[in-house]
Amino acid sequence: MEYTYQYSQIIPFILLPVPIVIGVGLLLFPTATKDLRRMWVFISILILSIVMSFSIYLVIQEKNNSSIYLSIWSWTINNDFSLEFGYLVDPLTSIMLILITTVAIMVLIYSDNYMSHDEGYLRFFAYMIFFNTSMLGLVTSSNLIQIYFFWELVGMCSYLLIGFWFTRPTAANACQKAFVTNRVGDFGLLLGILGLYWITGSLEFRDLFEIVNNLVYDNEVNFLFASLCAFLLFAGAIAKSAQFPLHVWLPDAMEGPTPISALIHAATMVAAGIFLIARLFPLLIVLPYIMNLIALIGIITLFLGSTFALAQKDIKRGLAYSTMSQLGYMMFALGMGSYRTALFHLITHAYSKALLFLGSGSIIHSMETIVGYSPDKSQSLILMGGLRKQVPMTKTFFLVGTLSLCGIPPLGCFWSKDEILVDSWLYSPIFAIIAYSTAALTVFYMFRIYLLTFEGHLNVYFQTYSGKKKRSVYSISLWGMEGKKGVKNNFSLLLLLIRNNEKRIPFFFKEKNRINSNVRSMTVPFFTIPNFRTKNTFYYPHESDNNMLFPMLLLSLFTFFIGLIGIPFFNPKGLPIDILSRVLTPSINLLPQKHKIVTGWDWYEFLTNATFSVSIAFFGILIASFFYKPVYSSLANFYLFNSFVKSISNKLKLVDEKIKYSIYAWVYNRGYFDFFYRAFLIQGIRFFAEVVHFFDRRIIDGIPNGFGIASFLVAESFKYLGGGRISSYILVYVFYILIFLVILIDGGNLFFL
């Protein structure tokens, strides 16, 4: 057993040679390296599979032996200061290792086909593998300074991957936004690490938890300063896990390739913040104000994420806000003290959301064969619809992920989310109401995405004529309503809607972002045949290759069965035991005695709570089906939904029209957070920089420059006084001598009359 743990020390660095060799090969032997590009993918998948197998073995050993392995070696020693690097294997580490490696393997297999057409294929995989190396190093770190080192490497890799298509201005801006926003949290994390070192004199987890707990319980440390240090540590998690108010980078990060969204923004990078809080849980739980703050930030984040997802027209942005909301659930659970439940939801959500992102990538991949390479079109929900017949396997996998995220049993997220909702009643009824309401919103916006994407008739067609250039033609078929009075295929309506989507709603709402009803009377033929003898060919979306479907199939199986690890089974003595609690026992034992987590199971209570949560889920499905039922096209659904809300508002007089559009605009514009940061932070900092620049140039530099200019002017003036007559020079000389004599005779009092 000891040798097993010793050999596991190479896990963080076992992948490192692959990106190094790829980089050197692209630099020195670019042609040969590109010819062997698929070999590097195979090697990476093989190594990750070995790490995954080893991680599963570690979990089995920890389940049986309840052991923790820690290996430390000194990096630098200076007087009383010693900086150490180490390798920590505990249940939390093992679970994260399995999570990272399994999702990474699926994404690498998927990416081999998804990125096969891209010129930066090898660069993409080099970034991906280096990112996985950084994540493996982060979760196996034994101290805070080592976590910070890998934390920054993860941030650098995310910057490279989000901006992978850096020639696109939107991608370049998105990666910069993500990098700068995360630096705000990382600066707080660094200050928190330094503050804790000043308090405890150590950065090792084994010493840190014990010292802080003893100092707090014995009242030997300033409670306010300890809370401030803990909050600064939490600031790093706020930025990395896209929590309010540093969540603004996550939806823009969707500019990267879709496999990046599945890997970074579903299962690994955004989970790093949750991992950090879970790792520091024994330290934070003795600071009740910080725990309450964590719960508050989590509940705000989950509500905002689900709210902003309601109005998203980009499929990946909708899933991004869903990720933000689910991360809020995890942070809320940690703030409540539900350590096991938060990690349980982290696991189930990771597989479900990775499946959804890979499914969206399959949809986008098929849409690009219709509309060409254009993210505004291939990712737009408005231009989708009726894809269930064209991509049946993708539709099935996407539905599985959707049902799981909505909390439908027996899928994974049902078990974990239901536990969070139950615990919320014990923590705060107000927070519980918000959590249950958000669960209903989650069902609504997820089925909104599903219905607009797969149900109805196909909305987008691609038509070519023999011997002529390909061109895109969009159909606005209203799903079975062709031929009815006043309803015809309308190309102009689509163009108008696209223009409206690009137009941002004014802050004071003097203009309404709505479709002109007169446009419905315009008619444009679906297609024209310039020569009836010409054969017309229509291209429809097609199913993805097996290399993309296979990872989604495996993730679907994970989504189905991963919830079993949190379901208690009865041993012969009748005691409730579930695999997750058994694995997490050593980490739970790090908590103070009065904060022990008791694992219990009441089937009657479980069925009661499950019935309530599942009823909410089905109610959300019913509402989503009512508004986005498969009778109309995606475009018509947007129009009819607005018309329905308007008619209800006008008839019942429940809400003023201005207020209604204000609420919609607030959701559509993502709460105006970007507007606020741009107006008050970016422009404010620029204004302050201009003021400082003016003061530096005009005052700081102006004073010495002024003396120099004055001296120059005086010298120039005296230059013209010289006439070449010695008698005049002597007269001026005598005049100055007399002035100095007067000053001297006056006793040294320097004044001029």
Secondary structure in CASP SS format (residue, H / E / C, confidence):
PFRMAT SS
TARGET T0000
AUTHOR 0000-0000-0000
METHOD secondary structure of the structure
MODEL  1
M C 1.00
E H 1.00
Y H 1.00
T H 1.00
Y H 1.00
Q H 1.00
Y H 1.00
S H 1.00
Q H 1.00
I H 1.00
I H 1.00
P H 1.00
F H 1.00
I C 1.00
L C 1.00
L C 1.00
P H 1.00
V H 1.00
P H 1.00
I H 1.00
V H 1.00
I H 1.00
G H 1.00
V H 1.00
G H 1.00
L H 1.00
L H 1.00
L H 1.00
F C 1.00
P H 1.00
T H 1.00
A H 1.00
T H 1.00
K H 1.00
D H 1.00
L C 1.00
R H 1.00
R H 1.00
M H 1.00
W H 1.00
V H 1.00
F H 1.00
I H 1.00
S H 1.00
I H 1.00
L H 1.00
I H 1.00
L H 1.00
S H 1.00
I H 1.00
V H 1.00
M H 1.00
S H 1.00
F H 1.00
S H 1.00
I H 1.00
Y H 1.00
L H 1.00
V H 1.00
I H 1.00
Q H 1.00
E H 1.00
K H 1.00
N H 1.00
N H 1.00
S C 1.00
S C 1.00
I C 1.00
Y E 1.00
L E 1.00
S E 1.00
I E 1.00
W E 1.00
S E 1.00
W E 1.00
T E 1.00
I E 1.00
N E 1.00
N C 1.00
D C 1.00
F E 1.00
S E 1.00
L E 1.00
E E 1.00
F E 1.00
G E 1.00
Y E 1.00
L E 1.00
V E 1.00
D C 1.00
P H 1.00
L H 1.00
T H 1.00
S H 1.00
I H 1.00
M H 1.00
L H 1.00
I H 1.00
L H 1.00
I H 1.00
T H 1.00
T H 1.00
V H 1.00
A H 1.00
I H 1.00
M H 1.00
V H 1.00
L H 1.00
I H 1.00
Y H 1.00
S H 1.00
D H 1.00
N H 1.00
Y H 1.00
M C 1.00
S C 1.00
H C 1.00
D C 1.00
E C 1.00
G C 1.00
Y H 1.00
L H 1.00
R H 1.00
F H 1.00
F H 1.00
A H 1.00
Y H 1.00
M H 1.00
I H 1.00
F H 1.00
F H 1.00
N H 1.00
T H 1.00
S H 1.00
M H 1.00
L H 1.00
G H 1.00
L H 1.00
V H 1.00
T C 1.00
S C 1.00
S C 1.00
N E 1.00
L H 1.00
I H 1.00
Q H 1.00
I H 1.00
Y H 1.00
F H 1.00
F H 1.00
W H 1.00
E H 1.00
L H 1.00
V H 1.00
G H 1.00
M H 1.00
C H 1.00
S H 1.00
Y H 1.00
L H 1.00
L H 1.00
I H 1.00
G C 1.00
F C 1.00
W C 1.00
F C 1.00
T C 1.00
R C 1.00
P H 1.00
T H 1.00
A H 1.00
A H 1.00
N H 1.00
A H 1.00
C H 1.00
Q H 1.00
K H 1.00
A H 1.00
F H 1.00
V H 1.00
T H 1.00
N H 1.00
R H 1.00
V H 1.00
G H 1.00
D H 1.00
F H 1.00
G H 1.00
L H 1.00
L H 1.00
L H 1.00
G H 1.00
I H 1.00
L H 1.00
G H 1.00
L H 1.00
Y H 1.00
W H 1.00
I H 1.00
T H 1.00
G C 1.00
S C 1.00
L C 1.00
E E 1.00
F H 1.00
R H 1.00
D H 1.00
L H 1.00
F H 1.00
E H 1.00
I H 1.00
V H 1.00
N H 1.00
N H 1.00
L H 1.00
V H 1.00
Y H 1.00
D C 1.00
N C 1.00
E C 1.00
V C 1.00
N C 1.00
F H 1.00
L H 1.00
F H 1.00
A H 1.00
S H 1.00
L H 1.00
C H 1.00
A H 1.00
F H 1.00
L H 1.00
L H 1.00
F H 1.00
A H 1.00
G H 1.00
A H 1.00
I H 1.00
A H 1.00
K H 1.00
S C 1.00
A C 1.00
Q C 1.00
F C 1.00
P C 1.00
L C 1.00
H C 1.00
V C 1.00
W H 1.00
L H 1.00
P H 1.00
D H 1.00
A H 1.00
M H 1.00
E H 1.00
G C 1.00
P C 1.00
T H 1.00
P H 1.00
I H 1.00
S H 1.00
A H 1.00
L H 1.00
I C 1.00
H C 1.00
A C 1.00
A C 1.00
T C 1.00
M H 1.00
V H 1.00
A H 1.00
A H 1.00
G H 1.00
I H 1.00
F H 1.00
L H 1.00
I H 1.00
A H 1.00
R H 1.00
L C 1.00
F H 1.00
P H 1.00
L H 1.00
L H 1.00
I C 1.00
V C 1.00
L C 1.00
P H 1.00
Y H 1.00
I H 1.00
M H 1.00
N H 1.00
L H 1.00
I H 1.00
A H 1.00
L H 1.00
I H 1.00
G H 1.00
I H 1.00
I H 1.00
T H 1.00
L H 1.00
F H 1.00
L H 1.00
G H 1.00
S H 1.00
T H 1.00
F H 1.00
A H 1.00
L H 1.00
A H 1.00
Q C 1.00
K C 1.00
D E 1.00
I H 1.00
K H 1.00
R H 1.00
G H 1.00
L H 1.00
A H 1.00
Y H 1.00
S H 1.00
T H 1.00
M H 1.00
S H 1.00
Q H 1.00
L H 1.00
G H 1.00
Y H 1.00
M H 1.00
M H 1.00
F H 1.00
A H 1.00
L H 1.00
G H 1.00
M H 1.00
G C 1.00
S C 1.00
Y H 1.00
R H 1.00
T H 1.00
A H 1.00
L H 1.00
F H 1.00
H H 1.00
L H 1.00
I H 1.00
T H 1.00
H H 1.00
A H 1.00
Y H 1.00
S H 1.00
K H 1.00
A H 1.00
L H 1.00
L H 1.00
F H 1.00
L H 1.00
G H 1.00
S H 1.00
G H 1.00
S H 1.00
I H 1.00
I H 1.00
H H 1.00
S H 1.00
M H 1.00
E H 1.00
T H 1.00
I H 1.00
V H 1.00
G C 1.00
Y C 1.00
S C 1.00
P H 1.00
D H 1.00
K H 1.00
S H 1.00
Q C 1.00
S E 1.00
L H 1.00
I H 1.00
L H 1.00
M C 1.00
G C 1.00
G C 1.00
L C 1.00
R C 1.00
K C 1.00
Q C 1.00
V C 1.00
P H 1.00
M H 1.00
T H 1.00
K H 1.00
T H 1.00
F H 1.00
F H 1.00
L H 1.00
V H 1.00
G H 1.00
T H 1.00
L H 1.00
S H 1.00
L H 1.00
C H 1.00
G C 1.00
I C 1.00
P C 1.00
P C 1.00
L C 1.00
G H 1.00
C H 1.00
F H 1.00
W H 1.00
S H 1.00
K H 1.00
D H 1.00
E H 1.00
I H 1.00
L H 1.00
V H 1.00
D H 1.00
S H 1.00
W H 1.00
L H 1.00
Y H 1.00
S C 1.00
P H 1.00
I H 1.00
F H 1.00
A H 1.00
I H 1.00
I H 1.00
A H 1.00
Y H 1.00
S H 1.00
T H 1.00
A H 1.00
A H 1.00
L H 1.00
T H 1.00
V H 1.00
F H 1.00
Y H 1.00
M H 1.00
F H 1.00
R H 1.00
I H 1.00
Y H 1.00
L H 1.00
L H 1.00
T H 1.00
F H 1.00
E C 1.00
G C 1.00
H C 1.00
L C 1.00
N C 1.00
V E 1.00
Y E 1.00
F E 1.00
Q E 1.00
T E 1.00
Y E 1.00
S C 1.00
G C 1.00
K C 1.00
K C 1.00
K C 1.00
R E 1.00
S E 1.00
V E 1.00
Y E 1.00
S C 1.00
I C 1.00
S C 1.00
L C 1.00
W C 1.00
G C 1.00
M C 1.00
E C 1.00
G C 1.00
K C 1.00
K C 1.00
G C 1.00
V C 1.00
K C 1.00
N C 1.00
N C 1.00
F H 1.00
S H 1.00
L H 1.00
L H 1.00
L H 1.00
L H 1.00
L H 1.00
I H 1.00
R H 1.00
N H 1.00
N H 1.00
E H 1.00
K C 1.00
R C 1.00
I C 1.00
P C 1.00
F C 1.00
F C 1.00
F C 1.00
K C 1.00
E C 1.00
K C 1.00
N C 1.00
R C 1.00
I C 1.00
N C 1.00
S H 1.00
N H 1.00
V H 1.00
R H 1.00
S H 1.00
M C 1.00
T C 1.00
V C 1.00
P C 1.00
F C 1.00
F C 1.00
T C 1.00
I C 1.00
P C 1.00
N C 1.00
F C 1.00
R C 1.00
T C 1.00
K C 1.00
N E 1.00
T E 1.00
F E 1.00
Y E 1.00
Y C 1.00
P C 1.00
H C 1.00
E C 1.00
S C 1.00
D C 1.00
N H 1.00
N H 1.00
M H 1.00
L H 1.00
F H 1.00
P H 1.00
M H 1.00
L H 1.00
L H 1.00
L H 1.00
S H 1.00
L H 1.00
F H 1.00
T H 1.00
F H 1.00
F H 1.00
I H 1.00
G H 1.00
L H 1.00
I H 1.00
G H 1.00
I C 1.00
P C 1.00
F E 1.00
F E 1.00
N C 1.00
P C 1.00
K C 1.00
G C 1.00
L C 1.00
P E 1.00
I E 1.00
D C 1.00
I H 1.00
L H 1.00
S H 1.00
R H 1.00
V H 1.00
L C 1.00
T H 1.00
P H 1.00
S H 1.00
I H 1.00
N C 1.00
L C 1.00
L C 1.00
P C 1.00
Q H 1.00
K H 1.00
H H 1.00
K C 1.00
I C 1.00
V C 1.00
T C 1.00
G C 1.00
W C 1.00
D C 1.00
W H 1.00
Y H 1.00
E H 1.00
F H 1.00
L H 1.00
T H 1.00
N H 1.00
A H 1.00
T H 1.00
F H 1.00
S H 1.00
V H 1.00
S H 1.00
I H 1.00
A H 1.00
F H 1.00
F H 1.00
G H 1.00
I H 1.00
L H 1.00
I H 1.00
A H 1.00
S H 1.00
F H 1.00
F H 1.00
Y C 1.00
K C 1.00
P C 1.00
V C 1.00
Y C 1.00
S C 1.00
S H 1.00
L H 1.00
A H 1.00
N H 1.00
F H 1.00
Y H 1.00
L H 1.00
F H 1.00
N H 1.00
S H 1.00
F H 1.00
V H 1.00
K H 1.00
S H 1.00
I H 1.00
S H 1.00
N H 1.00
K H 1.00
L H 1.00
K C 1.00
L C 1.00
V C 1.00
D C 1.00
E H 1.00
K H 1.00
I H 1.00
K H 1.00
Y H 1.00
S H 1.00
I H 1.00
Y H 1.00
A H 1.00
W H 1.00
V H 1.00
Y H 1.00
N C 1.00
R H 1.00
G H 1.00
Y H 1.00
F H 1.00
D H 1.00
F H 1.00
F H 1.00
Y H 1.00
R H 1.00
A H 1.00
F H 1.00
L H 1.00
I H 1.00
Q H 1.00
G H 1.00
I H 1.00
R H 1.00
F H 1.00
F H 1.00
A H 1.00
E H 1.00
V H 1.00
V H 1.00
H H 1.00
F H 1.00
F H 1.00
D H 1.00
R H 1.00
R H 1.00
I H 1.00
I H 1.00
D C 1.00
G H 1.00
I H 1.00
P H 1.00
N H 1.00
G H 1.00
F H 1.00
G H 1.00
I H 1.00
A H 1.00
S H 1.00
F H 1.00
L H 1.00
V H 1.00
A H 1.00
E H 1.00
S H 1.00
F H 1.00
K H 1.00
Y H 1.00
L H 1.00
G C 1.00
G C 1.00
G C 1.00
R C 1.00
I H 1.00
S H 1.00
S H 1.00
Y H 1.00
I H 1.00
L H 1.00
V H 1.00
Y H 1.00
V H 1.00
F H 1.00
Y H 1.00
I H 1.00
L H 1.00
I H 1.00
F H 1.00
L H 1.00
V H 1.00
I H 1.00
L H 1.00
I H 1.00
D C 1.00
G C 1.00
G C 1.00
N C 1.00
L C 1.00
F C 1.00
F C 1.00
L C 1.00
END
